[in-house]
Amino acid sequence: MPGCDKYNHLSTTYEISQGRLDSELFENYKDIMEKIANLFLADLSKIYLSKYDRSGKQPFWRARNNSKAGAKEVIKYFNKFPLFSSKHLDFLN
């Protein structure tokens, strides 16, 4: 078809994030978030998001992956340890 892209692109992304207002407690989460990131072949970064009350920004650890190899690890994990409620349905989709 004229005007259509030659390449179609589909990607999956898995992201898990954890934030805490208490800075010491937040830093204590780094080790576990690094382990989760390694398990899912993800990159770990520190991001800042607006707090629910819009009084400033809160730090979050974010493990994010969009590789095929990482997606396979996520699928393998959640097939072994299923999610509950609507999150399970989201995973099945």
PDB file of N, CA, C and O in Angstrom:
ATOM      1  N   MET A   1       0.831  -1.181   0.000  1.00  0.00           N
ATOM      2  CA  MET A   1       0.000   0.000   0.000  1.00  0.00           C
ATOM      3  C   MET A   1       0.871   1.238   0.000  1.00  0.00           C
ATOM      4  O   MET A   1       1.846   1.316   0.748  1.00  0.00           O
ATOM      5  N   PRO A   2       0.533   2.192  -0.821  1.00  0.00           N
ATOM      6  CA  PRO A   2       1.294   3.445  -0.810  1.00  0.00           C
ATOM      7  C   PRO A   2       1.123   4.160   0.530  1.00  0.00           C
ATOM      8  O   PRO A   2       0.032   4.188   1.100  1.00  0.00           O
ATOM      9  N   GLY A   3       2.215   4.733   1.016  1.00  0.00           N
ATOM     10  CA  GLY A   3       2.164   5.510   2.250  1.00  0.00           C
ATOM     11  C   GLY A   3       2.275   4.687   3.514  1.00  0.00           C
ATOM     12  O   GLY A   3       2.352   5.246   4.608  1.00  0.00           O
ATOM     13  N   CYS A   4       2.284   3.348   3.387  1.00  0.00           N
ATOM     14  CA  CYS A   4       2.407   2.509   4.578  1.00  0.00           C
ATOM     15  C   CYS A   4       3.874   2.307   4.919  1.00  0.00           C
ATOM     16  O   CYS A   4       4.728   2.244   4.035  1.00  0.00           O
ATOM     17  N   ASP A   5       4.146   2.209   6.185  1.00  0.00           N
ATOM     18  CA  ASP A   5       5.512   1.932   6.607  1.00  0.00           C
ATOM     19  C   ASP A   5       5.902   0.538   6.164  1.00  0.00           C
ATOM     20  O   ASP A   5       5.074  -0.373   6.154  1.00  0.00           O
ATOM     21  N   LYS A   6       7.163   0.370   5.798  1.00  0.00           N
ATOM     22  CA  LYS A   6       7.655  -0.951   5.429  1.00  0.00           C
ATOM     23  C   LYS A   6       7.789  -1.847   6.649  1.00  0.00           C
ATOM     24  O   LYS A   6       7.677  -3.068   6.542  1.00  0.00           O
ATOM     25  N   TYR A   7       8.028  -1.250   7.798  1.00  0.00           N
ATOM     26  CA  TYR A   7       8.289  -2.026   8.998  1.00  0.00           C
ATOM     27  C   TYR A   7       7.217  -1.753  10.049  1.00  0.00           C
ATOM     28  O   TYR A   7       6.900  -0.607  10.367  1.00  0.00           O
ATOM     29  N   ASN A   8       6.688  -2.819  10.559  1.00  0.00           N
ATOM     30  CA  ASN A   8       5.786  -2.706  11.691  1.00  0.00           C
ATOM     31  C   ASN A   8       6.589  -3.008  12.938  1.00  0.00           C
ATOM     32  O   ASN A   8       7.502  -3.833  12.910  1.00  0.00           O
ATOM     33  N   HIS A   9       6.260  -2.356  14.014  1.00  0.00           N
ATOM     34  CA  HIS A   9       7.025  -2.530  15.240  1.00  0.00           C
ATOM     35  C   HIS A   9       6.076  -2.775  16.406  1.00  0.00           C
ATOM     36  O   HIS A   9       5.121  -2.030  16.625  1.00  0.00           O
ATOM     37  N   LEU A  10       6.359  -3.817  17.131  1.00  0.00           N
ATOM     38  CA  LEU A  10       5.602  -4.131  18.328  1.00  0.00           C
ATOM     39  C   LEU A  10       6.604  -4.406  19.437  1.00  0.00           C
ATOM     40  O   LEU A  10       7.541  -5.184  19.256  1.00  0.00           O
ATOM     41  N   SER A  11       6.410  -3.779  20.563  1.00  0.00           N
ATOM     42  CA  SER A  11       7.315  -4.047  21.676  1.00  0.00           C
ATOM     43  C   SER A  11       6.517  -4.196  22.955  1.00  0.00           C
ATOM     44  O   SER A  11       5.427  -3.642  23.100  1.00  0.00           O
ATOM     45  N   THR A  12       7.076  -4.946  23.864  1.00  0.00           N
ATOM     46  CA  THR A  12       6.477  -5.094  25.179  1.00  0.00           C
ATOM     47  C   THR A  12       7.394  -4.420  26.183  1.00  0.00           C
ATOM     48  O   THR A  12       8.615  -4.409  26.021  1.00  0.00           O
ATOM     49  N   THR A  13       6.811  -3.878  27.189  1.00  0.00           N
ATOM     50  CA  THR A  13       7.589  -3.233  28.243  1.00  0.00           C
ATOM     51  C   THR A  13       7.096  -3.740  29.582  1.00  0.00           C
ATOM     52  O   THR A  13       5.892  -3.823  29.826  1.00  0.00           O
ATOM     53  N   TYR A  14       8.029  -4.074  30.438  1.00  0.00           N
ATOM     54  CA  TYR A  14       7.704  -4.426  31.808  1.00  0.00           C
ATOM     55  C   TYR A  14       8.397  -3.407  32.692  1.00  0.00           C
ATOM     56  O   TYR A  14       9.589  -3.139  32.544  1.00  0.00           O
ATOM     57  N   GLU A  15       7.629  -2.843  33.616  1.00  0.00           N
ATOM     58  CA  GLU A  15       8.180  -1.836  34.501  1.00  0.00           C
ATOM     59  C   GLU A  15       7.634  -2.037  35.899  1.00  0.00           C
ATOM     60  O   GLU A  15       6.436  -2.244  36.090  1.00  0.00           O
ATOM     61  N   ILE A  16       8.518  -1.975  36.865  1.00  0.00           N
ATOM     62  CA  ILE A  16       8.111  -2.009  38.260  1.00  0.00           C
ATOM     63  C   ILE A  16       8.831  -0.859  38.954  1.00  0.00           C
ATOM     64  O   ILE A  16      10.027  -0.648  38.754  1.00  0.00           O
ATOM     65  N   SER A  17       8.089  -0.121  39.771  1.00  0.00           N
ATOM     66  CA  SER A  17       8.715   1.004  40.460  1.00  0.00           C
ATOM     67  C   SER A  17       8.305   1.012  41.925  1.00  0.00           C
ATOM     68  O   SER A  17       7.243   0.520  42.305  1.00  0.00           O
ATOM     69  N   GLN A  18       9.181   1.586  42.727  1.00  0.00           N
ATOM     70  CA  GLN A  18       8.952   1.657  44.169  1.00  0.00           C
ATOM     71  C   GLN A  18       9.478   2.990  44.673  1.00  0.00           C
ATOM     72  O   GLN A  18      10.629   3.346  44.421  1.00  0.00           O
ATOM     73  N   GLY A  19       8.644   3.720  45.378  1.00  0.00           N
ATOM     74  CA  GLY A  19       9.053   4.997  45.946  1.00  0.00           C
ATOM     75  C   GLY A  19       8.697   5.084  47.413  1.00  0.00           C
ATOM     76  O   GLY A  19       7.801   4.388  47.890  1.00  0.00           O
ATOM     77  N   ARG A  20       9.394   5.930  48.115  1.00  0.00           N
ATOM     78  CA  ARG A  20       9.132   6.182  49.529  1.00  0.00           C
ATOM     79  C   ARG A  20       9.457   7.639  49.821  1.00  0.00           C
ATOM     80  O   ARG A  20      10.412   8.194  49.277  1.00  0.00           O
ATOM     81  N   LEU A  21       8.660   8.247  50.678  1.00  0.00           N
ATOM     82  CA  LEU A  21       8.921   9.631  51.076  1.00  0.00           C
ATOM     83  C   LEU A  21      10.136   9.724  51.994  1.00  0.00           C
ATOM     84  O   LEU A  21      10.904  10.682  51.909  1.00  0.00           O
ATOM     85  N   ASP A  22      10.315   8.745  52.863  1.00  0.00           N
ATOM     86  CA  ASP A  22      11.444   8.731  53.783  1.00  0.00           C
ATOM     87  C   ASP A  22      12.701   8.384  52.992  1.00  0.00           C
ATOM     88  O   ASP A  22      12.789   7.289  52.436  1.00  0.00           O
ATOM     89  N   SER A  23      13.670   9.288  52.929  1.00  0.00           N
ATOM     90  CA  SER A  23      14.844   9.087  52.070  1.00  0.00           C
ATOM     91  C   SER A  23      15.697   7.897  52.507  1.00  0.00           C
ATOM     92  O   SER A  23      16.243   7.193  51.657  1.00  0.00           O
ATOM     93  N   GLU A  24      15.821   7.658  53.810  1.00  0.00           N
ATOM     94  CA  GLU A  24      16.611   6.511  54.272  1.00  0.00           C
ATOM     95  C   GLU A  24      15.930   5.201  53.877  1.00  0.00           C
ATOM     96  O   GLU A  24      16.585   4.279  53.390  1.00  0.00           O
ATOM     97  N   LEU A  25      14.631   5.122  54.084  1.00  0.00           N
ATOM     98  CA  LEU A  25      13.882   3.931  53.689  1.00  0.00           C
ATOM     99  C   LEU A  25      13.947   3.739  52.173  1.00  0.00           C
ATOM    100  O   LEU A  25      14.095   2.618  51.687  1.00  0.00           O
ATOM    101  N   PHE A  26      13.838   4.829  51.441  1.00  0.00           N
ATOM    102  CA  PHE A  26      13.928   4.755  49.981  1.00  0.00           C
ATOM    103  C   PHE A  26      15.253   4.134  49.551  1.00  0.00           C
ATOM    104  O   PHE A  26      15.269   3.240  48.704  1.00  0.00           O
ATOM    105  N   GLU A  27      16.352   4.593  50.118  1.00  0.00           N
ATOM    106  CA  GLU A  27      17.674   4.066  49.754  1.00  0.00           C
ATOM    107  C   GLU A  27      17.801   2.590  50.118  1.00  0.00           C
ATOM    108  O   GLU A  27      18.504   1.841  49.440  1.00  0.00           O
ATOM    109  N   ASN A  28      17.127   2.169  51.181  1.00  0.00           N
ATOM    110  CA  ASN A  28      17.171   0.759  51.586  1.00  0.00           C
ATOM    111  C   ASN A  28      16.498  -0.159  50.572  1.00  0.00           C
ATOM    112  O   ASN A  28      16.763  -1.361  50.566  1.00  0.00           O
ATOM    113  N   TYR A  29      15.640   0.375  49.721  1.00  0.00           N
ATOM    114  CA  TYR A  29      14.980  -0.422  48.689  1.00  0.00           C
ATOM    115  C   TYR A  29      15.890  -0.696  47.485  1.00  0.00           C
ATOM    116  O   TYR A  29      15.572  -1.541  46.648  1.00  0.00           O
ATOM    117  N   LYS A  30      16.997   0.001  47.397  1.00  0.00           N
ATOM    118  CA  LYS A  30      17.848  -0.130  46.204  1.00  0.00           C
ATOM    119  C   LYS A  30      18.323  -1.563  45.972  1.00  0.00           C
ATOM    120  O   LYS A  30      18.276  -2.050  44.842  1.00  0.00           O
ATOM    121  N   ASP A  31      18.778  -2.242  47.023  1.00  0.00           N
ATOM    122  CA  ASP A  31      19.295  -3.613  46.858  1.00  0.00           C
ATOM    123  C   ASP A  31      18.251  -4.555  46.272  1.00  0.00           C
ATOM    124  O   ASP A  31      18.543  -5.301  45.337  1.00  0.00           O
ATOM    125  N   ILE A  32      17.038  -4.526  46.816  1.00  0.00           N
ATOM    126  CA  ILE A  32      15.998  -5.441  46.310  1.00  0.00           C
ATOM    127  C   ILE A  32      15.585  -5.052  44.892  1.00  0.00           C
ATOM    128  O   ILE A  32      15.305  -5.920  44.065  1.00  0.00           O
ATOM    129  N   MET A  33      15.548  -3.761  44.615  1.00  0.00           N
ATOM    130  CA  MET A  33      15.180  -3.329  43.257  1.00  0.00           C
ATOM    131  C   MET A  33      16.262  -3.729  42.245  1.00  0.00           C
ATOM    132  O   MET A  33      15.951  -4.047  41.097  1.00  0.00           O
ATOM    133  N   GLU A  34      17.521  -3.714  42.666  1.00  0.00           N
ATOM    134  CA  GLU A  34      18.594  -4.185  41.782  1.00  0.00           C
ATOM    135  C   GLU A  34      18.440  -5.671  41.491  1.00  0.00           C
ATOM    136  O   GLU A  34      18.671  -6.111  40.364  1.00  0.00           O
ATOM    137  N   LYS A  35      18.053  -6.446  42.497  1.00  0.00           N
ATOM    138  CA  LYS A  35      17.848  -7.883  42.297  1.00  0.00           C
ATOM    139  C   LYS A  35      16.682  -8.146  41.351  1.00  0.00           C
ATOM    140  O   LYS A  35      16.759  -9.023  40.491  1.00  0.00           O
ATOM    141  N   ILE A  36      15.609  -7.387  41.510  1.00  0.00           N
ATOM    142  CA  ILE A  36      14.461  -7.528  40.605  1.00  0.00           C
ATOM    143  C   ILE A  36      14.858  -7.146  39.185  1.00  0.00           C
ATOM    144  O   ILE A  36      14.508  -7.837  38.228  1.00  0.00           O
ATOM    145  N   ALA A  37      15.582  -6.054  39.056  1.00  0.00           N
ATOM    146  CA  ALA A  37      16.030  -5.614  37.726  1.00  0.00           C
ATOM    147  C   ALA A  37      16.903  -6.685  37.076  1.00  0.00           C
ATOM    148  O   ALA A  37      16.737  -6.981  35.893  1.00  0.00           O
ATOM    149  N   ASN A  38      17.816  -7.259  37.824  1.00  0.00           N
ATOM    150  CA  ASN A  38      18.684  -8.316  37.281  1.00  0.00           C
ATOM    151  C   ASN A  38      17.882  -9.544  36.877  1.00  0.00           C
ATOM    152  O   ASN A  38      18.157 -10.148  35.841  1.00  0.00           O
ATOM    153  N   LEU A  39      16.896  -9.919  37.680  1.00  0.00           N
ATOM    154  CA  LEU A  39      16.063 -11.079  37.378  1.00  0.00           C
ATOM    155  C   LEU A  39      15.352 -10.921  36.038  1.00  0.00           C
ATOM    156  O   LEU A  39      15.253 -11.871  35.262  1.00  0.00           O
ATOM    157  N   PHE A  40      14.858  -9.710  35.775  1.00  0.00           N
ATOM    158  CA  PHE A  40      14.095  -9.462  34.546  1.00  0.00           C
ATOM    159  C   PHE A  40      14.919  -8.804  33.450  1.00  0.00           C
ATOM    160  O   PHE A  40      14.368  -8.290  32.477  1.00  0.00           O
ATOM    161  N   LEU A  41      16.249  -8.820  33.606  1.00  0.00           N
ATOM    162  CA  LEU A  41      17.158  -8.248  32.613  1.00  0.00           C
ATOM    163  C   LEU A  41      16.802  -6.792  32.310  1.00  0.00           C
ATOM    164  O   LEU A  41      16.824  -6.360  31.157  1.00  0.00           O
ATOM    165  N   ALA A  42      16.479  -6.057  33.352  1.00  0.00           N
ATOM    166  CA  ALA A  42      16.021  -4.673  33.210  1.00  0.00           C
ATOM    167  C   ALA A  42      17.099  -3.702  33.676  1.00  0.00           C
ATOM    168  O   ALA A  42      18.057  -4.080  34.351  1.00  0.00           O
ATOM    169  N   ASP A  43      16.916  -2.457  33.300  1.00  0.00           N
ATOM    170  CA  ASP A  43      17.778  -1.381  33.774  1.00  0.00           C
ATOM    171  C   ASP A  43      17.119  -0.755  34.994  1.00  0.00           C
ATOM    172  O   ASP A  43      15.902  -0.568  35.020  1.00  0.00           O
ATOM    173  N   LEU A  44      17.919  -0.433  36.000  1.00  0.00           N
ATOM    174  CA  LEU A  44      17.399   0.234  37.194  1.00  0.00           C
ATOM    175  C   LEU A  44      17.811   1.696  37.150  1.00  0.00           C
ATOM    176  O   LEU A  44      18.973   2.019  36.906  1.00  0.00           O
ATOM    177  N   SER A  45      16.853   2.568  37.386  1.00  0.00           N
ATOM    178  CA  SER A  45      17.158   3.995  37.419  1.00  0.00           C
ATOM    179  C   SER A  45      16.376   4.656  38.540  1.00  0.00           C
ATOM    180  O   SER A  45      15.375   4.128  39.024  1.00  0.00           O
ATOM    181  N   LYS A  46      16.858   5.819  38.940  1.00  0.00           N
ATOM    182  CA  LYS A  46      16.147   6.629  39.930  1.00  0.00           C
ATOM    183  C   LYS A  46      15.430   7.727  39.155  1.00  0.00           C
ATOM    184  O   LYS A  46      16.049   8.478  38.401  1.00  0.00           O
ATOM    185  N   ILE A  47      14.126   7.808  39.349  1.00  0.00           N
ATOM    186  CA  ILE A  47      13.331   8.835  38.680  1.00  0.00           C
ATOM    187  C   ILE A  47      12.606   9.647  39.748  1.00  0.00           C
ATOM    188  O   ILE A  47      12.531   9.240  40.907  1.00  0.00           O
ATOM    189  N   TYR A  48      12.079  10.786  39.348  1.00  0.00           N
ATOM    190  CA  TYR A  48      11.325  11.635  40.270  1.00  0.00           C
ATOM    191  C   TYR A  48       9.956  11.896  39.673  1.00  0.00           C
ATOM    192  O   TYR A  48       9.836  12.359  38.538  1.00  0.00           O
ATOM    193  N   LEU A  49       8.923  11.593  40.449  1.00  0.00           N
ATOM    194  CA  LEU A  49       7.544  11.789  40.011  1.00  0.00           C
ATOM    195  C   LEU A  49       6.834  12.707  40.990  1.00  0.00           C
ATOM    196  O   LEU A  49       7.165  12.753  42.175  1.00  0.00           O
ATOM    197  N   SER A  50       5.859  13.434  40.480  1.00  0.00           N
ATOM    198  CA  SER A  50       5.079  14.317  41.338  1.00  0.00           C
ATOM    199  C   SER A  50       4.325  13.508  42.379  1.00  0.00           C
ATOM    200  O   SER A  50       3.777  12.447  42.078  1.00  0.00           O
ATOM    201  N   LYS A  51       4.301  14.013  43.597  1.00  0.00           N
ATOM    202  CA  LYS A  51       3.549  13.360  44.661  1.00  0.00           C
ATOM    203  C   LYS A  51       2.063  13.584  44.437  1.00  0.00           C
ATOM    204  O   LYS A  51       1.655  14.524  43.755  1.00  0.00           O
ATOM    205  N   TYR A  52       1.272  12.711  45.018  1.00  0.00           N
ATOM    206  CA  TYR A  52      -0.179  12.776  44.836  1.00  0.00           C
ATOM    207  C   TYR A  52      -0.758  14.124  45.256  1.00  0.00           C
ATOM    208  O   TYR A  52      -1.772  14.555  44.707  1.00  0.00           O
ATOM    209  N   ASP A  53      -0.129  14.796  46.222  1.00  0.00           N
ATOM    210  CA  ASP A  53      -0.668  16.072  46.692  1.00  0.00           C
ATOM    211  C   ASP A  53      -0.032  17.269  45.979  1.00  0.00           C
ATOM    212  O   ASP A  53      -0.272  18.419  46.347  1.00  0.00           O
ATOM    213  N   ARG A  54       0.780  16.988  44.960  1.00  0.00           N
ATOM    214  CA  ARG A  54       1.435  18.008  44.134  1.00  0.00           C
ATOM    215  C   ARG A  54       2.336  18.956  44.922  1.00  0.00           C
ATOM    216  O   ARG A  54       2.533  20.108  44.537  1.00  0.00           O
ATOM    217  N   SER A  55       2.876  18.456  46.027  1.00  0.00           N
ATOM    218  CA  SER A  55       3.731  19.292  46.864  1.00  0.00           C
ATOM    219  C   SER A  55       5.214  19.136  46.521  1.00  0.00           C
ATOM    220  O   SER A  55       6.073  19.618  47.259  1.00  0.00           O
ATOM    221  N   GLY A  56       5.504  18.501  45.462  1.00  0.00           N
ATOM    222  CA  GLY A  56       6.894  18.302  45.069  1.00  0.00           C
ATOM    223  C   GLY A  56       7.069  16.970  44.364  1.00  0.00           C
ATOM    224  O   GLY A  56       6.099  16.315  43.981  1.00  0.00           O
ATOM    225  N   LYS A  57       8.307  16.591  44.204  1.00  0.00           N
ATOM    226  CA  LYS A  57       8.601  15.333  43.521  1.00  0.00           C
ATOM    227  C   LYS A  57       9.149  14.316  44.511  1.00  0.00           C
ATOM    228  O   LYS A  57       9.871  14.652  45.450  1.00  0.00           O
ATOM    229  N   GLN A  58       8.786  13.082  44.274  1.00  0.00           N
ATOM    230  CA  GLN A  58       9.195  11.973  45.123  1.00  0.00           C
ATOM    231  C   GLN A  58      10.107  11.057  44.312  1.00  0.00           C
ATOM    232  O   GLN A  58       9.823  10.796  43.143  1.00  0.00           O
ATOM    233  N   PRO A  59      11.210  10.557  44.911  1.00  0.00           N
ATOM    234  CA  PRO A  59      12.085   9.642  44.177  1.00  0.00           C
ATOM    235  C   PRO A  59      11.474   8.244  44.087  1.00  0.00           C
ATOM    236  O   PRO A  59      10.816   7.781  45.019  1.00  0.00           O
ATOM    237  N   PHE A  60      11.699   7.591  42.972  1.00  0.00           N
ATOM    238  CA  PHE A  60      11.267   6.215  42.737  1.00  0.00           C
ATOM    239  C   PHE A  60      12.422   5.434  42.132  1.00  0.00           C
ATOM    240  O   PHE A  60      13.182   5.963  41.321  1.00  0.00           O
ATOM    241  N   TRP A  61      12.550   4.174  42.530  1.00  0.00           N
ATOM    242  CA  TRP A  61      13.407   3.241  41.806  1.00  0.00           C
ATOM    243  C   TRP A  61      12.554   2.637  40.706  1.00  0.00           C
ATOM    244  O   TRP A  61      11.427   2.211  40.959  1.00  0.00           O
ATOM    245  N   ARG A  62      13.069   2.596  39.505  1.00  0.00           N
ATOM    246  CA  ARG A  62      12.308   2.028  38.391  1.00  0.00           C
ATOM    247  C   ARG A  62      13.165   0.997  37.669  1.00  0.00           C
ATOM    248  O   ARG A  62      14.252   1.302  37.180  1.00  0.00           O
ATOM    249  N   ALA A  63      12.648  -0.242  37.613  1.00  0.00           N
ATOM    250  CA  ALA A  63      13.263  -1.312  36.825  1.00  0.00           C
ATOM    251  C   ALA A  63      12.403  -1.454  35.576  1.00  0.00           C
ATOM    252  O   ALA A  63      11.217  -1.774  35.659  1.00  0.00           O
ATOM    253  N   ARG A  64      13.010  -1.214  34.423  1.00  0.00           N
ATOM    254  CA  ARG A  64      12.242  -1.197  33.172  1.00  0.00           C
ATOM    255  C   ARG A  64      12.965  -2.012  32.112  1.00  0.00           C
ATOM    256  O   ARG A  64      14.179  -1.911  31.937  1.00  0.00           O
ATOM    257  N   ASN A  65      12.181  -2.826  31.409  1.00  0.00           N
ATOM    258  CA  ASN A  65      12.733  -3.692  30.376  1.00  0.00           C
ATOM    259  C   ASN A  65      11.829  -3.684  29.153  1.00  0.00           C
ATOM    260  O   ASN A  65      10.605  -3.702  29.278  1.00  0.00           O
ATOM    261  N   ASN A  66      12.426  -3.657  27.987  1.00  0.00           N
ATOM    262  CA  ASN A  66      11.638  -3.802  26.762  1.00  0.00           C
ATOM    263  C   ASN A  66      12.333  -4.723  25.750  1.00  0.00           C
ATOM    264  O   ASN A  66      12.120  -4.602  24.544  1.00  0.00           O
ATOM    265  N   SER A  67      13.166  -5.643  26.255  1.00  0.00           N
ATOM    266  CA  SER A  67      13.837  -6.581  25.356  1.00  0.00           C
ATOM    267  C   SER A  67      13.062  -7.896  25.287  1.00  0.00           C
ATOM    268  O   SER A  67      12.289  -8.218  26.189  1.00  0.00           O
ATOM    269  N   LYS A  68      13.274  -8.644  24.220  1.00  0.00           N
ATOM    270  CA  LYS A  68      12.631  -9.954  24.077  1.00  0.00           C
ATOM    271  C   LYS A  68      13.099 -10.913  25.162  1.00  0.00           C
ATOM    272  O   LYS A  68      12.308 -11.665  25.730  1.00  0.00           O
ATOM    273  N   ALA A  69      14.398 -10.873  25.439  1.00  0.00           N
ATOM    274  CA  ALA A  69      14.948 -11.763  26.469  1.00  0.00           C
ATOM    275  C   ALA A  69      14.333 -11.431  27.833  1.00  0.00           C
ATOM    276  O   ALA A  69      13.999 -12.334  28.600  1.00  0.00           O
ATOM    277  N   GLY A  70      14.188 -10.162  28.127  1.00  0.00           N
ATOM    278  CA  GLY A  70      13.571  -9.757  29.385  1.00  0.00           C
ATOM    279  C   GLY A  70      12.109 -10.157  29.451  1.00  0.00           C
ATOM    280  O   GLY A  70      11.628 -10.585  30.500  1.00  0.00           O
ATOM    281  N   ALA A  71      11.398 -10.021  28.338  1.00  0.00           N
ATOM    282  CA  ALA A  71       9.981 -10.421  28.294  1.00  0.00           C
ATOM    283  C   ALA A  71       9.833 -11.907  28.579  1.00  0.00           C
ATOM    284  O   ALA A  71       8.899 -12.323  29.264  1.00  0.00           O
ATOM    285  N   LYS A  72      10.753 -12.707  28.054  1.00  0.00           N
ATOM    286  CA  LYS A  72      10.707 -14.149  28.317  1.00  0.00           C
ATOM    287  C   LYS A  72      10.897 -14.439  29.798  1.00  0.00           C
ATOM    288  O   LYS A  72      10.252 -15.336  30.341  1.00  0.00           O
ATOM    289  N   GLU A  73      11.779 -13.686  30.460  1.00  0.00           N
ATOM    290  CA  GLU A  73      11.998 -13.878  31.893  1.00  0.00           C
ATOM    291  C   GLU A  73      10.767 -13.477  32.700  1.00  0.00           C
ATOM    292  O   GLU A  73      10.418 -14.143  33.674  1.00  0.00           O
ATOM    293  N   VAL A  74      10.113 -12.396  32.299  1.00  0.00           N
ATOM    294  CA  VAL A  74       8.895 -11.953  32.986  1.00  0.00           C
ATOM    295  C   VAL A  74       7.797 -13.012  32.839  1.00  0.00           C
ATOM    296  O   VAL A  74       7.123 -13.353  33.811  1.00  0.00           O
ATOM    297  N   ILE A  75       7.626 -13.527  31.625  1.00  0.00           N
ATOM    298  CA  ILE A  75       6.608 -14.551  31.368  1.00  0.00           C
ATOM    299  C   ILE A  75       6.892 -15.811  32.177  1.00  0.00           C
ATOM    300  O   ILE A  75       5.987 -16.383  32.785  1.00  0.00           O
ATOM    301  N   LYS A  76       8.152 -16.241  32.182  1.00  0.00           N
ATOM    302  CA  LYS A  76       8.533 -17.427  32.941  1.00  0.00           C
ATOM    303  C   LYS A  76       8.222 -17.227  34.434  1.00  0.00           C
ATOM    304  O   LYS A  76       7.708 -18.132  35.091  1.00  0.00           O
ATOM    305  N   TYR A  77       8.532 -16.059  34.954  1.00  0.00           N
ATOM    306  CA  TYR A  77       8.297 -15.783  36.371  1.00  0.00           C
ATOM    307  C   TYR A  77       6.805 -15.795  36.705  1.00  0.00           C
ATOM    308  O   TYR A  77       6.388 -16.444  37.665  1.00  0.00           O
ATOM    309  N   PHE A  78       5.994 -15.072  35.908  1.00  0.00           N
ATOM    310  CA  PHE A  78       4.575 -14.977  36.245  1.00  0.00           C
ATOM    311  C   PHE A  78       3.784 -16.235  35.873  1.00  0.00           C
ATOM    312  O   PHE A  78       2.655 -16.404  36.335  1.00  0.00           O
ATOM    313  N   ASN A  79       4.344 -17.106  35.061  1.00  0.00           N
ATOM    314  CA  ASN A  79       3.727 -18.427  34.877  1.00  0.00           C
ATOM    315  C   ASN A  79       3.965 -19.297  36.108  1.00  0.00           C
ATOM    316  O   ASN A  79       3.124 -20.121  36.466  1.00  0.00           O
ATOM    317  N   LYS A  80       5.113 -19.108  36.752  1.00  0.00           N
ATOM    318  CA  LYS A  80       5.428 -19.873  37.952  1.00  0.00           C
ATOM    319  C   LYS A  80       4.761 -19.278  39.193  1.00  0.00           C
ATOM    320  O   LYS A  80       4.308 -20.015  40.069  1.00  0.00           O
ATOM    321  N   PHE A  81       4.701 -17.952  39.267  1.00  0.00           N
ATOM    322  CA  PHE A  81       4.113 -17.245  40.404  1.00  0.00           C
ATOM    323  C   PHE A  81       3.022 -16.310  39.889  1.00  0.00           C
ATOM    324  O   PHE A  81       3.278 -15.121  39.698  1.00  0.00           O
ATOM    325  N   PRO A  82       1.808 -16.822  39.661  1.00  0.00           N
ATOM    326  CA  PRO A  82       0.757 -16.014  39.023  1.00  0.00           C
ATOM    327  C   PRO A  82       0.323 -14.812  39.859  1.00  0.00           C
ATOM    328  O   PRO A  82       0.354 -14.834  41.089  1.00  0.00           O
ATOM    329  N   LEU A  83      -0.075 -13.781  39.153  1.00  0.00           N
ATOM    330  CA  LEU A  83      -0.661 -12.598  39.770  1.00  0.00           C
ATOM    331  C   LEU A  83      -2.105 -12.900  40.145  1.00  0.00           C
ATOM    332  O   LEU A  83      -2.659 -13.916  39.723  1.00  0.00           O
ATOM    333  N   PHE A  84      -2.710 -12.032  40.927  1.00  0.00           N
ATOM    334  CA  PHE A  84      -4.100 -12.197  41.330  1.00  0.00           C
ATOM    335  C   PHE A  84      -4.939 -11.054  40.750  1.00  0.00           C
ATOM    336  O   PHE A  84      -4.406 -10.025  40.333  1.00  0.00           O
ATOM    337  N   SER A  85      -6.234 -11.249  40.733  1.00  0.00           N
ATOM    338  CA  SER A  85      -7.246 -10.256  40.323  1.00  0.00           C
ATOM    339  C   SER A  85      -7.050  -9.813  38.874  1.00  0.00           C
ATOM    340  O   SER A  85      -6.629 -10.602  38.028  1.00  0.00           O
ATOM    341  N   SER A  86      -7.349  -8.582  38.601  1.00  0.00           N
ATOM    342  CA  SER A  86      -7.306  -8.088  37.216  1.00  0.00           C
ATOM    343  C   SER A  86      -5.887  -8.034  36.675  1.00  0.00           C
ATOM    344  O   SER A  86      -5.696  -8.044  35.459  1.00  0.00           O
ATOM    345  N   LYS A  87      -4.890  -7.976  37.542  1.00  0.00           N
ATOM    346  CA  LYS A  87      -3.497  -7.983  37.071  1.00  0.00           C
ATOM    347  C   LYS A  87      -3.183  -9.311  36.361  1.00  0.00           C
ATOM    348  O   LYS A  87      -2.417  -9.336  35.398  1.00  0.00           O
ATOM    349  N   HIS A  88      -3.769 -10.393  36.834  1.00  0.00           N
ATOM    350  CA  HIS A  88      -3.582 -11.683  36.163  1.00  0.00           C
ATOM    351  C   HIS A  88      -4.191 -11.643  34.755  1.00  0.00           C
ATOM    352  O   HIS A  88      -3.597 -12.153  33.805  1.00  0.00           O
ATOM    353  N   LEU A  89      -5.364 -11.042  34.629  1.00  0.00           N
ATOM    354  CA  LEU A  89      -5.996 -10.924  33.315  1.00  0.00           C
ATOM    355  C   LEU A  89      -5.168 -10.040  32.387  1.00  0.00           C
ATOM    356  O   LEU A  89      -5.049 -10.324  31.196  1.00  0.00           O
ATOM    357  N   ASP A  90      -4.605  -8.980  32.928  1.00  0.00           N
ATOM    358  CA  ASP A  90      -3.721  -8.118  32.129  1.00  0.00           C
ATOM    359  C   ASP A  90      -2.518  -8.911  31.635  1.00  0.00           C
ATOM    360  O   ASP A  90      -2.112  -8.777  30.481  1.00  0.00           O
ATOM    361  N   PHE A  91      -1.952  -9.731  32.504  1.00  0.00           N
ATOM    362  CA  PHE A  91      -0.805 -10.554  32.121  1.00  0.00           C
ATOM    363  C   PHE A  91      -1.192 -11.524  31.005  1.00  0.00           C
ATOM    364  O   PHE A  91      -0.437 -11.696  30.048  1.00  0.00           O
ATOM    365  N   LEU A  92      -2.358 -12.157  31.119  1.00  0.00           N
ATOM    366  CA  LEU A  92      -2.774 -13.105  30.090  1.00  0.00           C
ATOM    367  C   LEU A  92      -2.973 -12.434  28.730  1.00  0.00           C
ATOM    368  O   LEU A  92      -2.714 -13.033  27.686  1.00  0.00           O
ATOM    369  N   ASN A  93      -3.436 -11.189  28.758  1.00  0.00           N
ATOM    370  CA  ASN A  93      -3.574 -10.439  27.498  1.00  0.00           C
ATOM    371  C   ASN A  93      -2.228 -10.182  26.889  1.00  0.00           C
ATOM    372  O   ASN A  93      -2.138  -9.566  25.827  1.00  0.00           O
TER     373      ASN A  93
END
